[in-house]
Amino acid sequence: MNPYQKKRYWKFFLLIFAAVIGTASIFYSNFFVKKMEREEAAQFQLWVKVAEQRMKFYDNDLFTPVFEIIKKNNKMDVIVTKTDGSIYVWDGLDTNKTFYNMGNGKEYDSLYFEKQLARMKKQHKPEPMYVDDMQLLAYYKDSFILTQLRFFPYIQLGVVALFILAAYVAFSQARKAEQDQVWVGLAKETAHQLGTPISSLMAWTELIKSRYNAEEDPLVAEMENDIHRLEIITDRFSKIGSKPMLEDHNVYAVINNFVNYFKVRTSHNIKFKIEGDTQVRALLSVPLFDWVIENLLKNAVNAIDNDGLIKINIIEHLAKEEVFIDIIDTGKGISSSKFDTIFQPGYTTRKRGWGLGLSLTKRIVENYHRGKIFVKESELGKGTTFRIILKSSLTYEPAINN
């Protein structure tokens, strides 16, 4: 069973578990609700019979103590009305609400009784009572416990859902951590494996230079640049999962060095231009920051069909003590609806590609350099401007999160 199938299995198991718990909870709670409804209905029937007798023998001192005991033990809210709807008597209601203070006395709160009676009529049919040839109608309301018990299954389902959600998140995080460890191990092993061929290439280059007197050969120089590039890439992979070291660097010099390497390996129809302050400094991890510039320049090159210009503008914002780096291309542009989407893992417009470049770029800028990167502006058919914002090295205090 592959990892994807296992993940689906656990999701299915959690759903089945939730369904079983929810069904059992609702069934069991409904069983008790029905039982309490029958008991309260029987209790109400008893109250009606006792009330009829109490009204008939109210002046009989022999029965009065019995009636008072029954009244005190009544836990139900009851309202008895005449056939015309007027209230005849009530029992169990909150005495603090049946009357309200009015001046020096108390006034009957008809609105409170109307609300209680309306609720009772919705819950149960009236029970007829007969006192001295007068017909009355008795209503009652579900007890507080019964009302709460009806909502209990849904509360329990909510708790179960939260528990399952927490378990799923914990499981997903554990799986993600495990996958991250696998990728970190794979990256370090890749860096280790690249070390041997890179050393061999360096030796072969030195042999070519000495045997063929190619010290000044531009092709050999470019070969050395490529080998150096492979060393940087190997260094990147070896440091994945570790905290990068940020050092004070001249931003213009770092960008210019990479552009000089990159433009030689790009179509001659695409021109590169770097403008702005040449003395701006920031704390950078050069191997990682080169990766950022590389990804942005590659995207800019892919966006340009034939001839075009890629311009990098470096600006120091003294008031905010920040460094703005704008990468401007004359490519096909990006729809405004995609400004945020392009930074999501897996998003790509190319037939070949993983869609991880800009996602990785955003992580390097924001997580490792505590900066910002976003699409400043773009117009279809005219080009795009990406902006990177970094804190200047004079005010920067790194707090690196992997």
Backbone torsions as a table, in degrees:
resi	resn	phi	psi	omega
1	MET	NA	120.9	-178.3
2	ASN	-76.9	165.6	-176.8
3	PRO	-57.8	-36.5	-179.5
4	TYR	-64.6	-42.4	179.2
5	GLN	-66.1	-37.8	177.6
6	LYS	-62.7	-40.7	178.9
7	LYS	-62.4	-43.8	177.7
8	ARG	-63.6	-37.7	179.3
9	TYR	-61.3	-45.6	-179.7
10	TRP	-66.5	-38.4	176.4
11	LYS	-61.7	-44.8	-179.9
12	PHE	-63.0	-42.8	179.4
13	PHE	-61.3	-43.1	180.0
14	LEU	-64.5	-39.9	178.5
15	LEU	-64.9	-44.0	178.4
16	ILE	-63.2	-42.5	179.3
17	PHE	-61.0	-44.2	178.9
18	ALA	-63.5	-41.3	-179.5
19	ALA	-64.4	-41.7	179.8
20	VAL	-65.6	-47.4	179.7
21	ILE	-61.7	-44.3	-179.2
22	GLY	-63.8	-45.7	179.9
23	THR	-63.4	-45.9	180.0
24	ALA	-62.7	-40.0	-179.5
25	SER	-64.5	-46.0	-179.9
26	ILE	-64.7	-44.1	-179.2
27	PHE	-62.1	-47.4	-176.9
28	TYR	-66.7	-41.7	179.7
29	SER	-66.8	-41.1	178.0
30	ASN	-62.1	-34.0	177.3
31	PHE	-61.0	-46.1	179.4
32	PHE	-71.0	-34.2	177.7
33	VAL	-61.4	-47.6	179.7
34	LYS	-62.1	-40.1	180.0
35	LYS	-64.4	-43.8	178.8
36	MET	-67.0	-35.7	176.9
37	GLU	-60.6	-42.6	178.9
38	ARG	-65.8	-42.0	179.9
39	GLU	-64.9	-41.4	179.9
40	GLU	-69.6	-34.6	176.1
41	ALA	-64.2	-41.7	178.3
42	ALA	-66.0	-39.9	178.1
43	GLN	-63.9	-38.2	178.4
44	PHE	-67.2	-40.5	177.4
45	GLN	-59.7	-42.3	177.6
46	LEU	-63.4	-42.2	179.9
47	TRP	-60.9	-41.3	-179.8
48	VAL	-61.7	-46.2	-178.6
49	LYS	-64.5	-43.2	179.9
50	VAL	-65.8	-40.9	-179.1
51	ALA	-63.5	-39.7	177.5
52	GLU	-60.2	-45.1	-178.9
53	GLN	-69.2	-36.6	179.6
54	ARG	-63.5	-40.3	179.4
55	MET	-67.4	-32.1	-179.7
56	LYS	-75.3	-36.8	-175.6
57	PHE	-115.8	35.3	-174.2
58	TYR	-62.4	-35.4	-177.9
59	ASP	-85.6	-0.5	-178.7
60	ASN	-86.5	111.6	-177.1
61	ASP	-63.8	-20.5	-178.2
62	LEU	-68.5	-36.4	-176.0
63	PHE	-96.5	-15.4	-175.3
64	THR	-56.8	-47.6	179.3
65	PRO	-58.3	-38.6	-179.8
66	VAL	-64.4	-44.6	180.0
67	PHE	-63.2	-37.5	-178.9
68	GLU	-67.8	-38.3	178.0
69	ILE	-63.6	-44.4	179.4
70	ILE	-62.9	-40.2	-179.9
71	LYS	-63.9	-42.7	-179.4
72	LYS	-65.2	-32.2	-178.4
73	ASN	-86.6	-1.3	178.1
74	ASN	-74.9	125.2	-179.5
75	LYS	-106.8	10.9	-174.6
76	MET	-108.2	149.4	173.4
77	ASP	-91.0	120.9	-174.5
78	VAL	-130.5	140.1	173.3
79	ILE	-131.1	130.1	178.0
80	VAL	-110.7	129.6	-179.6
81	THR	-120.8	160.9	170.8
82	LYS	-79.5	172.7	-178.5
83	THR	-66.0	-22.5	178.3
84	ASP	-84.0	0.1	177.0
85	GLY	96.3	-9.9	179.4
86	SER	-74.0	146.3	-175.5
87	ILE	-77.8	131.1	-178.1
88	TYR	-99.3	-46.6	179.4
89	VAL	-160.2	160.9	176.9
90	TRP	-144.0	165.4	-179.1
91	ASP	-153.8	143.6	174.4
92	GLY	85.4	-12.4	-177.4
93	LEU	-72.2	159.6	-179.6
94	ASP	-68.1	112.9	-176.6
95	THR	-66.7	-19.1	178.0
96	ASN	-76.1	-13.1	-177.3
97	LYS	-113.2	-17.7	-178.9
98	THR	-68.8	-27.3	176.3
99	PHE	-129.1	152.3	175.0
100	TYR	-129.1	149.7	-177.1
101	ASN	-68.1	133.4	-179.8
102	MET	-140.5	97.6	-177.7
103	GLY	71.3	-124.9	-179.6
104	ASN	-94.3	-2.4	-178.0
105	GLY	-128.4	-169.6	178.9
106	LYS	-117.8	142.0	-179.9
107	GLU	-115.9	145.3	178.6
108	TYR	-66.9	127.2	-177.3
109	ASP	-92.0	88.7	-176.5
110	SER	-66.9	-33.1	-179.3
111	LEU	-64.2	-40.1	179.4
112	TYR	-62.5	-44.3	-179.9
113	PHE	-66.1	-37.0	178.5
114	GLU	-62.5	-42.4	179.3
115	LYS	-65.6	-43.3	-179.4
116	GLN	-66.0	-41.2	-179.3
117	LEU	-66.6	-39.8	178.7
118	ALA	-63.2	-39.7	178.5
119	ARG	-66.2	-40.9	179.7
120	MET	-64.4	-39.7	-180.0
121	LYS	-64.8	-32.0	178.3
122	LYS	-71.4	-29.5	-173.5
123	GLN	-88.2	-38.9	-173.4
124	HIS	-144.7	154.0	173.9
125	LYS	-75.8	151.0	-178.2
126	PRO	-74.0	153.4	176.5
127	GLU	-108.4	123.9	-178.5
128	PRO	-70.5	144.5	176.2
129	MET	-130.4	149.6	-179.0
130	TYR	-130.5	119.7	179.5
131	VAL	-133.7	116.5	179.0
132	ASP	52.7	52.0	178.4
133	ASP	60.0	14.8	177.2
134	MET	-108.0	127.8	-180.0
135	GLN	-88.1	134.0	177.2
136	LEU	-125.1	162.3	177.7
137	LEU	-123.1	124.4	-177.7
138	ALA	-105.7	132.6	177.6
139	TYR	-121.4	151.0	175.5
140	TYR	-141.2	162.7	-176.5
141	LYS	-118.8	146.3	176.8
142	ASP	-57.6	143.8	179.3
143	SER	-67.8	162.9	-179.8
144	PHE	-61.6	-41.1	-179.1
145	ILE	-63.4	-43.1	179.8
146	LEU	-64.5	-40.5	178.6
147	THR	-62.1	-44.4	179.1
148	GLN	-66.4	-36.4	-179.3
149	LEU	-64.7	-31.1	177.7
150	ARG	-65.4	-32.5	-179.9
151	PHE	-87.1	-13.0	-174.9
152	PHE	-57.8	-43.6	-179.5
153	PRO	-58.6	-37.6	-178.3
154	TYR	-72.2	-36.1	175.1
155	ILE	-64.9	-42.6	179.6
156	GLN	-64.8	-39.6	176.9
157	LEU	-62.0	-39.9	177.7
158	GLY	-62.5	-42.1	178.2
159	VAL	-63.8	-43.9	178.5
160	VAL	-62.3	-41.8	179.6
161	ALA	-62.4	-42.2	177.8
162	LEU	-64.2	-39.9	178.3
163	PHE	-62.9	-45.0	-179.8
164	ILE	-65.9	-39.9	178.3
165	LEU	-62.2	-44.2	178.7
166	ALA	-63.2	-40.6	178.6
167	ALA	-65.2	-40.3	-179.6
168	TYR	-66.1	-43.2	179.2
169	VAL	-63.2	-44.0	179.3
170	ALA	-62.4	-42.1	179.2
171	PHE	-64.4	-43.1	-179.8
172	SER	-64.3	-41.1	179.1
173	GLN	-64.9	-39.4	177.9
174	ALA	-64.4	-41.6	177.9
175	ARG	-64.6	-40.3	179.8
176	LYS	-65.3	-42.8	178.6
177	ALA	-61.9	-39.8	178.5
178	GLU	-64.6	-43.7	178.7
179	GLN	-64.8	-38.4	178.0
180	ASP	-62.1	-40.4	178.7
181	GLN	-63.9	-37.7	178.2
182	VAL	-64.1	-45.4	-179.7
183	TRP	-65.7	-38.5	177.9
184	VAL	-62.6	-45.5	178.4
185	GLY	-62.3	-41.3	178.7
186	LEU	-64.6	-40.8	179.4
187	ALA	-63.9	-43.7	179.8
188	LYS	-65.9	-38.3	178.2
189	GLU	-67.1	-37.6	176.1
190	THR	-61.7	-44.2	178.2
191	ALA	-60.5	-41.1	179.8
192	HIS	-64.5	-42.5	-178.9
193	GLN	-68.2	-32.1	179.3
194	LEU	-71.4	-21.5	-175.8
195	GLY	-59.7	-43.1	-177.2
196	THR	-65.4	-52.9	179.3
197	PRO	-63.4	-31.9	177.9
198	ILE	-65.7	-43.3	177.6
199	SER	-61.4	-39.6	178.4
200	SER	-64.4	-42.4	179.3
201	LEU	-62.9	-39.6	178.0
202	MET	-62.5	-41.0	179.6
203	ALA	-66.7	-41.8	179.0
204	TRP	-64.6	-36.8	178.7
205	THR	-64.5	-43.5	178.1
206	GLU	-63.6	-36.5	178.4
207	LEU	-65.7	-41.9	178.6
208	ILE	-62.4	-43.8	-179.2
209	LYS	-62.7	-40.9	-177.4
210	SER	-77.9	-37.1	-175.3
211	ARG	-78.4	-35.2	-174.4
212	TYR	-111.2	13.8	179.2
213	ASN	50.2	49.7	-174.4
214	ALA	-104.7	32.8	-178.3
215	GLU	-58.9	-37.3	-175.6
216	GLU	-102.3	6.7	-178.4
217	ASP	-69.2	121.7	-178.9
218	PRO	-62.3	-30.0	179.1
219	LEU	-67.2	-40.4	177.4
220	VAL	-65.8	-38.1	178.0
221	ALA	-61.1	-40.2	179.2
222	GLU	-70.3	-34.7	174.7
223	MET	-60.8	-42.0	178.0
224	GLU	-65.1	-36.9	176.6
225	ASN	-62.8	-41.1	179.2
226	ASP	-66.5	-39.2	177.6
227	ILE	-63.9	-42.2	176.8
228	HIS	-61.2	-37.6	177.8
229	ARG	-63.3	-42.3	177.5
230	LEU	-62.2	-36.0	177.0
231	GLU	-63.5	-40.7	178.8
232	ILE	-64.5	-44.5	-179.9
233	ILE	-63.0	-41.7	177.6
234	THR	-61.5	-41.0	178.2
235	ASP	-62.9	-38.2	176.9
236	ARG	-59.4	-50.7	-176.7
237	PHE	-64.4	-35.4	-179.1
238	SER	-69.4	-23.1	-177.1
239	LYS	-99.5	1.6	177.7
240	ILE	-62.8	132.3	-177.2
241	GLY	91.8	-7.9	178.5
242	SER	-108.7	162.9	177.4
243	LYS	-78.7	121.9	-179.5
244	PRO	-72.6	149.1	177.0
245	MET	-87.3	121.6	178.0
246	LEU	-97.5	129.8	-178.2
247	GLU	-128.9	157.4	-179.1
248	ASP	-72.6	123.4	-177.8
249	HIS	-139.0	154.4	171.5
250	ASN	-77.8	116.3	-173.9
251	VAL	-62.0	-42.9	-179.0
252	TYR	-61.5	-43.6	-178.1
253	ALA	-64.6	-41.8	-179.8
254	VAL	-62.6	-47.5	-178.6
255	ILE	-66.8	-42.7	-178.4
256	ASN	-62.4	-40.0	178.6
257	ASN	-61.5	-42.4	-179.3
258	PHE	-71.5	-41.2	-179.3
259	VAL	-60.8	-39.4	178.2
260	ASN	-61.2	-36.4	177.1
261	TYR	-73.5	-42.2	-171.7
262	PHE	-72.4	-41.6	-171.9
263	LYS	-67.4	-26.6	177.5
264	VAL	-66.1	-25.8	-176.6
265	ARG	-102.1	19.4	179.7
266	THR	-124.5	160.9	179.5
267	SER	-54.6	139.2	179.0
268	HIS	-69.2	-11.8	178.6
269	ASN	-76.1	-13.8	-179.5
270	ILE	-103.4	123.7	-178.8
271	LYS	-99.4	148.6	179.0
272	PHE	-119.9	142.9	-178.9
273	LYS	-146.4	130.4	177.9
274	ILE	-116.4	126.7	-178.9
275	GLU	-128.9	166.8	173.5
276	GLY	111.1	-165.2	-175.8
277	ASP	-71.4	123.9	-178.1
278	THR	-89.7	-2.0	-176.3
279	GLN	-112.3	5.5	-178.6
280	VAL	-68.2	137.7	-178.9
281	ARG	-125.7	148.6	177.9
282	ALA	-153.7	158.6	176.4
283	LEU	-81.5	120.8	-174.5
284	LEU	-135.2	152.3	162.3
285	SER	-99.2	102.6	-171.1
286	VAL	-56.7	-46.3	178.9
287	PRO	-57.8	-40.0	-179.9
288	LEU	-75.1	-40.2	-179.1
289	PHE	-68.3	-34.2	173.2
290	ASP	-59.0	-37.2	178.3
291	TRP	-62.0	-41.0	177.6
292	VAL	-60.4	-52.0	-178.9
293	ILE	-62.7	-38.8	179.5
294	GLU	-60.9	-48.1	-178.9
295	ASN	-62.9	-41.4	-179.5
296	LEU	-68.4	-39.8	179.3
297	LEU	-69.2	-38.2	177.5
298	LYS	-62.9	-42.2	177.5
299	ASN	-63.9	-38.6	179.1
300	ALA	-65.5	-42.7	178.9
301	VAL	-63.2	-43.3	179.5
302	ASN	-65.8	-25.2	-179.2
303	ALA	-81.0	-15.3	-178.6
304	ILE	-96.9	122.6	-176.6
305	ASP	-74.2	-51.1	-177.6
306	ASN	-127.4	-104.7	177.5
307	ASP	-77.9	148.2	177.5
308	GLY	-174.7	175.7	-178.4
309	LEU	-131.0	135.2	172.3
310	ILE	-118.5	118.5	-176.7
311	LYS	-118.2	136.3	176.8
312	ILE	-115.8	121.7	-177.1
313	ASN	-114.6	123.9	-178.2
314	ILE	-109.8	121.4	-175.8
315	ILE	-129.9	134.5	174.2
316	GLU	-100.8	121.8	178.1
317	HIS	-95.3	98.5	-172.8
318	LEU	-64.9	-38.9	-176.8
319	ALA	-62.4	-42.6	-179.2
320	LYS	-92.4	-4.5	-178.1
321	GLU	54.6	47.0	-178.8
322	GLU	-127.9	159.7	176.7
323	VAL	-115.1	124.3	177.0
324	PHE	-101.1	129.4	175.8
325	ILE	-122.7	111.8	-179.8
326	ASP	-103.8	125.5	174.5
327	ILE	-106.5	111.9	-171.6
328	ILE	-114.5	128.3	176.6
329	ASP	-125.4	164.3	178.7
330	THR	-108.4	38.9	-177.5
331	GLY	-84.5	-157.2	-172.8
332	LYS	-80.0	-10.2	176.3
333	GLY	83.7	170.7	-178.3
334	ILE	-129.8	137.0	175.4
335	SER	-64.9	142.0	-177.6
336	SER	-60.5	-26.7	-179.9
337	SER	-71.4	-13.4	-177.5
338	LYS	-103.3	4.0	-174.8
339	PHE	-57.1	-38.9	179.6
340	ASP	-91.0	-32.5	-175.6
341	THR	-63.3	-35.1	-174.7
342	ILE	-63.5	-19.0	179.8
343	PHE	-90.0	-1.2	-179.7
344	GLN	-82.8	141.2	179.9
345	PRO	-59.6	135.9	176.9
346	GLY	94.3	-12.2	-179.5
347	TYR	-80.2	127.6	176.7
348	THR	-157.0	149.5	176.4
349	THR	-105.4	0.7	-178.4
350	ARG	-96.6	150.4	178.8
351	LYS	-68.5	-32.4	177.7
352	ARG	-115.1	124.2	179.8
353	GLY	154.1	153.0	-178.7
354	TRP	-91.0	-17.8	-177.4
355	GLY	72.2	32.4	-178.0
356	LEU	-110.4	-11.3	-173.5
357	GLY	-57.9	-56.1	-177.3
358	LEU	-71.6	-31.3	176.0
359	SER	-63.0	-44.6	177.3
360	LEU	-65.5	-39.9	178.1
361	THR	-58.9	-45.4	-179.9
362	LYS	-62.5	-40.2	-179.1
363	ARG	-67.1	-42.3	-179.7
364	ILE	-62.7	-43.7	-177.8
365	VAL	-68.6	-46.9	-171.4
366	GLU	-85.9	-41.5	-176.7
367	ASN	-83.3	-39.5	-175.3
368	TYR	-93.2	-35.1	-178.1
369	HIS	-106.9	0.6	178.6
370	ARG	52.1	40.6	178.7
371	GLY	-112.0	-159.8	179.1
372	LYS	-138.0	150.1	173.4
373	ILE	-143.6	137.0	-178.7
374	PHE	-161.7	167.5	174.5
375	VAL	-83.0	111.3	-178.5
376	LYS	-70.6	-46.7	177.8
377	GLU	-161.9	156.3	177.3
378	SER	-161.1	146.2	178.2
379	GLU	-138.9	128.1	-177.6
380	LEU	-58.6	128.8	179.0
381	GLY	85.7	-7.2	-177.1
382	LYS	-121.6	-28.4	176.8
383	GLY	137.7	178.6	-174.4
384	THR	-138.1	147.3	174.3
385	THR	-123.6	117.1	171.3
386	PHE	-94.6	140.5	177.3
387	ARG	-120.7	131.1	171.6
388	ILE	-109.9	134.0	177.5
389	ILE	-118.6	123.6	177.1
390	LEU	-123.8	151.8	172.5
391	LYS	-78.2	139.7	177.8
392	SER	-66.6	153.4	-173.9
393	SER	-66.0	-20.1	-178.4
394	LEU	-71.5	-26.1	-176.6
395	THR	-118.2	3.2	-172.5
396	TYR	-86.1	130.5	174.4
397	GLU	-125.3	99.1	-172.7
398	PRO	-67.5	137.7	171.0
399	ALA	-134.7	95.5	-166.9
400	ILE	-89.4	131.1	176.5
401	ASN	-118.8	127.8	176.7
402	ASN	-77.8	NA	NA
